[in-house]
Amino acid sequence: MGALTSKPYAFLARSWELTSIETVDILDSACSSIRADTKGNLIMRILPNLNKLNNNKFINHGFISDRARFSYDGIKVQRISTPLIRNKNNTFSELNWHNAFEIIKKQVNQINNEVSGVAGRLADLESSLALKKLINSFGSNNCFNSENIKINNDLNSNYLINSNILNNNIDFCLLIGLNLRQEIPDLNIKFRRLYYHSNLEIVSIGSKNILSYPTLQIGMSLAILFNVLEGKHSLCKKIIKSKNALILVGSSFYQRADFFSLNNFVTWFNYKLNIIKSKNSIVQIKSIINAASHAGLFEIGFHSPDSLSINNSRLLYLLVADELSTLNYLKKDNLKQFIIYQGHHVDVGAFYSNIVLPSHTYLEKSATYLNLEGVVCQTKKVITPIYSNSHEDWKIINALSQFLNTTMFTMDLNEITNKINILKNYRFYAEANKLLGNDSKLQVQHSFKIYKKSIHFSIYKFYKIDSITRASKIMTICIKLIKDHLNFLN
């Protein structure tokens, strides 16, 4: 067997011709440390950063996913090069930045506080904070996450993972609607090591997945999940006997329309287990977010999308928001609504908008993100922006704010870090008031609405999850190979 080489990089450059820049991958919530090798202004390859494995707490052990390694070819194609305006015949025409801001100002003068902002998977903290300040300056607090994540974000323990969660001698793990290999590959590597070092028993409810280590897959129907939650399944005995059990919930579970009803059962299950189990044993339930922007958006006050507020907004600002889970809320041919899309690729969000503002990708700017452990990670500028008429996201919002004569502001990393720390200290509910740690009564809603849809994660979402990967030819080839050679059912 010969050396494993990168096919897209083969015969393109010599190693001494490359310039290496250490940065962070933002295509999943782990924010893995990577090294981008460039030749001139072209990205030749992306590798795991082996020089500084400890630059953040979520160590990726020298591994990155195929998506992080090969999707960089999507950076330079299907890009938005200049501001665009939608014509009456549903085509787009080019215009300069001053005219674009003038059009937006005319729309703003016709509305009161009927404004909403939606931030996407790739939105950084600088631009998200800038968008929130802009929306608040109009007298509105309608700031939403672009994905339908129905997690209670009042407690950051509901969406953040402790960096030592896998170092506490976990002896049993239950995965509900979670494909670790696709959603958080770095976390999957940690579980692989735990399995082989401590013989960790891992059970999965959901689609059958190949996680690079043995797991017990007991089904994907809701009936099996209910049997477990009601104590009727043989799995419950293992959970009770375990000293340190961990239950992880994935996106295919918490993005369901009936999540609140199902979550009541999970909360009740956790409550009863901690009563039955001894004081020396615990059960932890954690939700795994899979986008780099999710944790940061929750920390600064963005919420799950509200269809009524979005539809009633006269002005809707989409910040790199290309997720259909939110865009499907929009009514077709709503002439009263003016939609601004700010992003770097001609993707789903651009086709919904009235005006398009071009921005930079994460490899063309320095930006800040909060990973799923709550660690502040910062990307570095790897290449010069492909189009000179595009700008950084937060600078666009800052310039628009000044043009509209609203509150002016500046952003830097220290301000963002301080803002996050303040918001962590002043939550609606403190960590000490967690329900399972005291004798208070369990609060459960009384109206339940549950659908029979099975718990299923589509593997195709991994390769086509955002505007960059959807523009990548290599990711398209990956999906084609899966369809041609593997018998995966969508």
C-alpha positions as CSV (number, residue, x, y, z in Angstrom):
1,M,0.0,0.0,0.0
2,G,1.4,3.4,-1.0
3,A,1.3,6.7,0.8
4,L,-2.2,8.2,1.3
5,T,-2.0,11.5,-0.5
6,S,-4.6,14.3,-1.1
7,K,-6.0,13.9,-4.6
8,P,-7.1,17.6,-5.0
9,Y,-3.6,18.7,-4.0
10,A,-1.6,16.2,-6.1
11,F,0.9,17.8,-8.6
12,L,-0.2,21.4,-7.8
13,A,2.6,22.6,-5.6
14,R,5.8,21.7,-3.7
15,S,5.8,21.9,0.0
16,W,8.5,24.7,0.1
17,E,6.2,26.8,-2.1
18,L,3.5,26.9,0.5
19,T,2.6,29.4,3.1
20,S,1.0,27.8,6.2
21,I,-1.4,29.7,8.4
22,E,-3.0,28.2,11.6
23,T,-6.7,28.9,11.9
24,V,-10.0,27.3,13.0
25,D,-12.5,25.2,11.1
26,I,-16.1,26.5,11.6
27,L,-18.0,23.9,9.6
28,D,-19.0,22.1,12.9
29,S,-19.4,23.2,16.5
30,A,-16.1,21.7,17.7
31,C,-14.1,24.5,15.9
32,S,-11.1,22.2,15.3
33,S,-7.6,23.6,15.0
34,I,-6.5,23.4,11.3
35,R,-3.6,24.5,9.1
36,A,-4.3,26.1,5.7
37,D,-1.5,25.9,3.2
38,T,-1.7,28.5,0.4
39,K,0.3,29.2,-2.8
40,G,-0.2,32.9,-3.7
41,N,-3.9,33.5,-3.0
42,L,-5.0,30.0,-3.6
43,I,-5.7,27.4,-0.9
44,M,-3.8,24.2,-1.8
45,R,-4.8,22.0,1.1
46,I,-6.2,22.1,4.7
47,L,-4.6,19.8,7.3
48,P,-5.1,19.3,11.1
49,N,-2.9,21.6,13.1
50,L,-0.4,19.4,14.8
51,N,1.7,22.2,16.2
52,K,-0.8,23.5,18.7
53,L,-3.1,20.7,19.7
54,N,-3.8,22.5,23.0
55,N,-4.8,25.9,21.6
56,N,-8.4,25.2,22.7
57,K,-9.9,22.7,25.2
58,F,-11.6,20.6,22.6
59,I,-8.5,18.8,21.3
60,N,-9.1,17.2,17.9
61,H,-6.1,14.8,18.4
62,G,-4.7,15.6,15.0
63,F,-7.9,14.6,13.2
64,I,-10.3,16.6,11.1
65,S,-13.4,15.6,9.1
66,D,-13.5,15.1,5.4
67,R,-15.7,18.1,5.2
68,A,-13.2,20.3,6.9
69,R,-10.3,18.9,4.8
70,F,-11.8,19.0,1.3
71,S,-14.6,21.6,1.1
72,Y,-12.3,24.6,0.6
73,D,-12.9,24.4,-3.2
74,G,-16.3,25.8,-2.5
75,I,-14.8,29.1,-1.3
76,K,-14.1,30.5,-4.8
77,V,-17.2,29.4,-6.7
78,Q,-20.8,30.7,-6.8
79,R,-19.6,33.8,-4.9
80,I,-21.5,37.1,-4.6
81,S,-19.2,39.8,-6.1
82,T,-21.2,43.0,-5.7
83,P,-24.5,44.2,-4.1
84,L,-27.5,43.1,-6.0
85,I,-31.2,44.2,-6.2
86,R,-34.1,42.2,-7.2
87,N,-36.1,43.5,-10.2
88,K,-39.8,43.3,-10.9
89,N,-39.2,40.3,-13.3
90,N,-37.4,38.4,-10.4
91,T,-33.9,38.9,-11.8
92,F,-31.0,40.6,-10.0
93,S,-29.1,43.8,-11.1
94,E,-25.8,45.1,-9.8
95,L,-25.6,48.3,-7.9
96,N,-23.0,50.1,-5.7
97,W,-22.9,50.2,-1.9
98,H,-24.3,53.7,-1.6
99,N,-27.3,53.0,-3.7
100,A,-27.9,49.7,-1.8
101,F,-27.9,51.6,1.5
102,E,-30.2,54.2,0.1
103,I,-32.7,51.6,-0.8
104,I,-32.5,50.0,2.6
105,K,-32.9,53.5,4.2
106,K,-36.1,54.1,2.3
107,Q,-37.5,50.8,3.5
108,V,-36.5,51.5,7.1
109,N,-38.3,54.9,7.0
110,Q,-41.6,53.1,6.2
111,I,-41.6,50.8,9.2
112,N,-41.8,51.1,12.9
113,N,-40.3,48.3,15.0
114,E,-41.4,45.5,12.7
115,V,-37.8,44.2,12.2
116,S,-36.3,40.8,12.6
117,G,-32.7,39.5,12.2
118,V,-31.8,35.9,11.5
119,A,-28.2,34.6,11.9
120,G,-27.0,31.4,10.1
121,R,-24.6,28.6,10.8
122,L,-21.5,30.5,9.7
123,A,-22.3,33.8,11.4
124,D,-19.4,34.9,13.7
125,L,-19.8,36.7,17.0
126,E,-18.7,40.1,15.8
127,S,-21.4,40.3,13.1
128,S,-24.0,38.6,15.3
129,L,-23.5,41.2,18.1
130,A,-23.6,44.0,15.5
131,L,-26.8,42.6,14.0
132,K,-28.4,42.4,17.4
133,K,-27.5,46.0,18.2
134,L,-28.9,47.1,14.9
135,I,-32.2,45.3,15.4
136,N,-32.4,46.6,19.0
137,S,-31.9,50.2,17.7
138,F,-35.2,49.8,15.8
139,G,-36.9,48.9,19.1
140,S,-37.2,45.2,18.3
141,N,-35.8,42.2,20.0
142,N,-36.6,39.7,17.2
143,C,-33.1,38.0,16.8
144,F,-33.3,34.4,15.8
145,N,-31.1,31.4,15.1
146,S,-31.6,30.2,11.5
147,E,-32.1,26.6,12.6
148,N,-35.1,25.3,14.4
149,I,-33.3,24.4,17.7
150,K,-35.9,24.1,20.4
151,I,-33.5,24.0,23.3
152,N,-34.1,26.1,26.4
153,N,-31.1,28.5,26.2
154,D,-31.7,30.1,29.6
155,L,-29.3,27.5,31.0
156,N,-26.1,27.3,29.0
157,S,-25.6,23.7,30.4
158,N,-28.4,22.7,28.0
159,Y,-26.2,23.4,24.9
160,L,-22.6,23.5,26.2
161,I,-20.5,20.5,27.1
162,N,-18.0,20.5,30.0
163,S,-14.5,19.8,28.7
164,N,-14.1,17.1,31.4
165,I,-17.4,15.4,30.6
166,L,-15.6,12.4,29.0
167,N,-12.9,12.2,31.7
168,N,-15.3,11.4,34.6
169,N,-15.2,7.6,34.2
170,I,-18.3,7.3,32.2
171,D,-19.4,3.7,32.1
172,F,-22.6,3.9,29.9
173,C,-23.7,6.2,27.1
174,L,-27.0,6.5,25.3
175,L,-27.2,8.4,22.0
176,I,-30.7,9.7,21.0
177,G,-30.9,10.9,17.4
178,L,-27.2,11.5,17.2
179,N,-24.7,10.6,14.5
180,L,-21.5,11.6,16.2
181,R,-19.3,10.7,13.2
182,Q,-21.2,13.1,11.0
183,E,-22.3,15.9,13.4
184,I,-19.2,16.2,15.7
185,P,-16.3,14.0,14.2
186,D,-13.9,15.2,16.9
187,L,-16.2,14.1,19.7
188,N,-16.6,10.8,17.9
189,I,-12.8,10.3,18.1
190,K,-13.0,10.8,21.9
191,F,-15.7,8.2,22.2
192,R,-13.6,5.8,20.1
193,R,-10.7,6.1,22.5
194,L,-13.0,5.7,25.5
195,Y,-14.4,2.5,24.0
196,Y,-11.1,0.9,23.5
197,H,-9.4,2.2,26.7
198,S,-12.3,1.6,29.2
199,N,-14.7,-0.7,27.3
200,L,-17.4,2.0,27.3
201,E,-20.9,0.6,26.4
202,I,-22.6,2.8,23.9
203,V,-26.3,2.3,22.8
204,S,-28.0,4.3,20.0
205,I,-31.6,5.1,19.3
206,G,-32.0,6.4,15.7
207,S,-30.7,5.7,12.3
208,K,-28.1,2.9,12.0
209,N,-24.7,4.6,11.9
210,I,-21.1,3.4,11.4
211,L,-19.3,5.2,14.2
212,S,-15.8,3.5,13.8
213,Y,-16.4,1.5,17.0
214,P,-19.1,-1.0,18.0
215,T,-22.4,0.3,19.2
216,L,-25.7,-1.3,20.1
217,Q,-28.4,0.1,17.8
218,I,-31.8,-0.8,19.3
219,G,-34.0,0.9,16.7
220,M,-35.2,4.2,15.4
221,S,-38.9,4.2,16.2
222,L,-40.5,6.4,18.9
223,A,-42.0,3.3,20.5
224,I,-38.6,2.1,21.5
225,L,-37.7,5.5,23.0
226,F,-40.9,5.5,25.0
227,N,-40.2,2.0,26.3
228,V,-36.9,3.2,27.6
229,L,-38.3,6.4,29.1
230,E,-41.2,4.6,30.8
231,G,-38.8,2.0,32.3
232,K,-40.2,-0.9,30.2
233,H,-37.0,-1.6,28.3
234,S,-34.2,-3.9,29.4
235,L,-31.8,-1.0,28.8
236,C,-33.2,0.8,31.9
237,K,-31.5,-1.8,34.2
238,K,-28.1,-1.0,32.7
239,I,-28.7,2.7,33.2
240,I,-29.7,2.2,36.8
241,K,-26.7,0.0,37.6
242,S,-24.2,2.4,35.9
243,K,-22.4,4.8,38.2
244,N,-21.9,7.6,35.7
245,A,-24.3,7.5,32.7
246,L,-24.4,9.9,29.9
247,I,-27.3,10.6,27.5
248,L,-26.5,12.7,24.4
249,V,-29.3,14.1,22.3
250,G,-28.7,15.0,18.6
251,S,-30.1,17.4,16.1
252,S,-32.6,14.9,14.6
253,F,-34.2,14.8,18.0
254,Y,-34.2,18.4,19.2
255,Q,-35.2,19.8,15.8
256,R,-38.4,17.8,15.7
257,A,-41.7,19.7,15.7
258,D,-42.8,17.7,18.8
259,F,-39.5,18.2,20.7
260,F,-41.1,20.0,23.7
261,S,-43.5,17.1,24.3
262,L,-40.7,14.5,23.9
263,N,-38.4,16.5,26.1
264,N,-40.9,16.4,28.9
265,F,-40.6,12.6,28.9
266,V,-36.8,12.8,28.8
267,T,-36.8,15.3,31.7
268,W,-39.1,13.1,33.7
269,F,-36.9,10.1,33.0
270,N,-33.8,11.9,34.2
271,Y,-35.7,13.1,37.3
272,K,-36.9,9.6,38.3
273,L,-33.4,8.1,37.6
274,N,-31.7,10.6,39.9
275,I,-34.2,9.7,42.7
276,I,-33.8,6.0,42.2
277,K,-30.0,6.0,41.8
278,S,-27.7,6.4,44.8
279,K,-25.9,9.6,45.7
280,N,-22.6,8.3,44.3
281,S,-24.0,7.8,40.8
282,I,-25.4,10.3,38.4
283,V,-27.1,10.6,35.0
284,Q,-26.3,13.5,32.7
285,I,-28.4,14.6,29.7
286,K,-26.7,16.9,27.1
287,S,-27.9,18.3,23.8
288,I,-25.2,18.3,21.1
289,I,-25.3,21.4,18.8
290,N,-23.6,21.0,15.4
291,A,-22.9,24.5,14.1
292,A,-20.1,26.8,15.1
293,S,-22.5,29.8,15.5
294,H,-25.1,28.1,17.8
295,A,-23.4,28.5,21.2
296,G,-22.4,32.1,20.5
297,L,-25.9,33.0,19.3
298,F,-27.5,31.5,22.4
299,E,-25.1,33.4,24.6
300,I,-25.8,36.8,23.2
301,G,-29.6,36.4,23.2
302,F,-30.7,34.9,19.9
303,H,-33.7,32.6,20.0
304,S,-35.2,29.7,18.1
305,P,-37.1,31.1,15.0
306,D,-40.7,32.2,15.6
307,S,-42.8,31.9,12.4
308,L,-45.3,34.5,13.5
309,S,-42.7,37.2,14.2
310,I,-40.7,36.4,11.1
311,N,-43.8,36.7,8.8
312,N,-45.0,39.8,10.5
313,S,-41.7,41.6,10.1
314,R,-41.7,44.4,7.5
315,L,-37.9,44.2,7.3
316,L,-36.0,40.9,7.6
317,Y,-32.2,40.8,7.8
318,L,-30.6,37.4,6.9
319,L,-27.0,37.2,8.1
320,V,-25.5,34.2,6.2
321,A,-28.8,32.4,6.8
322,D,-29.4,29.7,4.2
323,E,-31.2,27.1,6.2
324,L,-34.6,26.1,4.8
325,S,-35.9,25.2,8.3
326,T,-36.3,29.0,8.9
327,L,-36.7,30.2,5.3
328,N,-39.7,27.9,4.8
329,Y,-41.6,30.1,7.3
330,L,-41.6,33.0,4.8
331,K,-44.8,33.5,2.8
332,K,-44.5,33.5,-0.9
333,D,-45.2,36.8,-2.7
334,N,-45.3,38.8,0.5
335,L,-45.0,42.3,-1.0
336,K,-45.1,44.0,2.4
337,Q,-41.9,42.3,3.5
338,F,-38.4,43.5,2.5
339,I,-35.6,41.0,2.9
340,I,-31.9,41.8,3.1
341,Y,-29.5,38.9,2.6
342,Q,-25.9,39.4,3.7
343,G,-23.6,36.5,2.7
344,H,-20.8,35.3,0.5
345,H,-22.4,32.7,-1.8
346,V,-25.3,32.6,-4.1
347,D,-27.4,30.2,-2.1
348,V,-30.9,29.7,-0.7
349,G,-31.0,32.9,1.3
350,A,-30.1,35.0,-1.7
351,F,-33.0,33.8,-3.8
352,Y,-35.4,34.8,-1.0
353,S,-34.1,38.3,-0.7
354,N,-34.8,41.7,-2.2
355,I,-31.3,43.0,-1.8
356,V,-28.0,41.1,-1.5
357,L,-24.9,42.4,0.3
358,P,-21.6,40.5,-0.4
359,S,-19.3,39.5,2.5
360,H,-16.2,37.5,3.3
361,T,-15.9,33.8,4.1
362,Y,-14.2,32.5,7.3
363,L,-10.9,32.0,5.5
364,E,-10.9,35.6,4.2
365,K,-11.2,37.3,7.6
366,S,-10.4,37.1,11.3
367,A,-13.5,36.3,13.2
368,T,-14.6,34.9,16.6
369,Y,-16.7,31.9,17.4
370,L,-17.8,30.0,20.6
371,N,-17.4,26.2,20.3
372,L,-19.7,23.7,22.0
373,E,-17.5,23.7,25.1
374,G,-17.9,27.5,25.5
375,V,-14.3,28.2,24.4
376,V,-13.7,31.4,22.4
377,C,-12.0,30.5,19.2
378,Q,-10.7,32.9,16.6
379,T,-10.1,32.3,12.9
380,K,-7.3,34.0,11.0
381,K,-7.2,35.6,7.6
382,V,-5.8,33.0,5.2
383,I,-6.3,34.5,1.8
384,T,-7.1,37.9,0.4
385,P,-10.8,38.2,-0.4
386,I,-11.5,37.1,-3.9
387,Y,-13.8,40.1,-4.7
388,S,-12.7,43.6,-3.6
389,N,-16.3,44.8,-3.5
390,S,-17.1,42.5,-0.6
391,H,-16.4,43.3,3.1
392,E,-16.4,41.7,6.5
393,D,-19.9,41.0,7.9
394,W,-19.6,43.2,11.0
395,K,-18.2,46.1,9.0
396,I,-21.1,46.0,6.6
397,I,-23.6,46.2,9.5
398,N,-21.5,48.9,11.2
399,A,-21.5,51.0,8.0
400,L,-25.2,50.5,7.5
401,S,-25.9,51.6,11.1
402,Q,-24.0,54.8,10.6
403,F,-25.7,55.4,7.3
404,L,-29.1,55.0,9.0
405,N,-27.9,57.3,11.8
406,T,-28.5,54.7,14.5
407,T,-26.3,53.9,17.4
408,M,-22.7,53.7,16.2
409,F,-20.4,51.0,17.6
410,T,-17.1,49.3,17.2
411,M,-16.1,45.7,17.8
412,D,-13.0,43.9,19.1
413,L,-12.2,40.6,20.6
414,N,-11.9,41.9,24.2
415,E,-15.4,43.5,24.0
416,I,-16.9,40.2,22.7
417,T,-15.2,38.2,25.4
418,N,-16.4,40.5,28.1
419,K,-19.9,40.5,26.7
420,I,-20.0,36.7,26.8
421,N,-18.8,36.6,30.4
422,I,-21.4,39.1,31.4
423,L,-24.2,37.2,29.8
424,K,-23.0,34.0,31.4
425,N,-23.2,35.5,34.9
426,Y,-26.6,37.1,34.4
427,R,-28.8,34.2,33.0
428,F,-32.5,34.0,33.8
429,Y,-31.8,30.9,35.8
430,A,-28.6,30.2,37.7
431,E,-26.7,26.9,37.5
432,A,-27.4,26.4,41.2
433,N,-31.2,26.3,40.5
434,K,-31.1,23.3,38.2
435,L,-34.2,21.2,38.8
436,L,-32.5,17.9,39.4
437,G,-30.3,19.2,42.2
438,N,-33.1,20.3,44.6
439,D,-36.4,19.1,46.0
440,S,-38.6,21.4,43.9
441,K,-41.5,20.0,42.0
442,L,-40.9,18.9,38.5
443,Q,-42.5,21.3,36.0
444,V,-43.9,19.5,33.0
445,Q,-46.4,21.0,30.5
446,H,-49.7,19.2,30.4
447,S,-50.5,19.4,26.7
448,F,-48.7,16.8,24.6
449,K,-48.5,16.6,20.8
450,I,-46.3,13.8,19.4
451,Y,-45.8,12.6,15.9
452,K,-45.1,9.1,14.8
453,K,-42.1,10.1,12.6
454,S,-39.0,8.0,13.4
455,I,-35.8,9.4,14.7
456,H,-33.6,9.7,11.6
457,F,-30.5,11.5,10.6
458,S,-29.7,12.0,6.9
459,I,-26.0,11.4,6.1
460,Y,-26.3,13.7,3.1
461,K,-26.7,16.7,5.5
462,F,-23.1,16.2,6.4
463,Y,-21.7,17.0,3.0
464,K,-24.3,19.7,2.1
465,I,-24.8,21.5,5.3
466,D,-24.1,25.2,4.4
467,S,-23.4,27.5,1.5
468,I,-19.7,26.6,1.3
469,T,-20.2,22.8,1.2
470,R,-23.1,23.1,-1.2
471,A,-20.8,25.0,-3.6
472,S,-18.0,22.5,-3.3
473,K,-17.5,20.1,-6.2
474,I,-15.7,17.6,-4.0
475,M,-18.6,17.4,-1.5
476,T,-20.9,16.8,-4.5
477,I,-18.7,13.9,-5.5
478,C,-18.8,12.5,-2.0
479,I,-22.6,12.4,-2.1
480,K,-22.5,10.7,-5.5
481,L,-20.1,8.1,-4.2
482,I,-22.4,7.4,-1.3
483,K,-25.4,7.0,-3.5
484,D,-23.5,4.8,-6.0
485,H,-21.5,2.5,-3.7
486,L,-23.3,2.4,-0.3
487,N,-26.8,1.4,0.4
488,F,-27.8,4.4,2.6
489,L,-31.4,5.3,2.7
490,N,-32.3,9.0,3.0
